């Protein structure tokens, strides 16, 4: 049973007090997908502090972590194309 976009959206709207828990769950999933070592107890404390102090910063950090592999792959492809065209890199 996984949370999809609309389930999470409605949970956010119907139950604002659940925001820290939902965000922690989201960060935990991101860490598992990116194979970042998990430290659930420490991560929970840090995440709650980040969420309470600066939620936009925490969200930005997650977005950058997700986008980094995509950006890296695009840059590698561009570099390869430049090399194939004979341009000096």
TANORUR-V153902 format. One record per run of one state. SS is the DSSP state (2 for helix, 1 for strand, 0 for the rest). FROM is the first residue (numbers start at 1). TO is the last residue. If there is no record, write none. Layout:
BEGIN
{{SS:FROM:TO} {SS:FROM:TO}}
END
This chain:
BEGIN
{{0:1:4} {2:5:14} {0:15:15} {2:16:33} {0:34:39} {2:40:84} {0:85:89}}
END
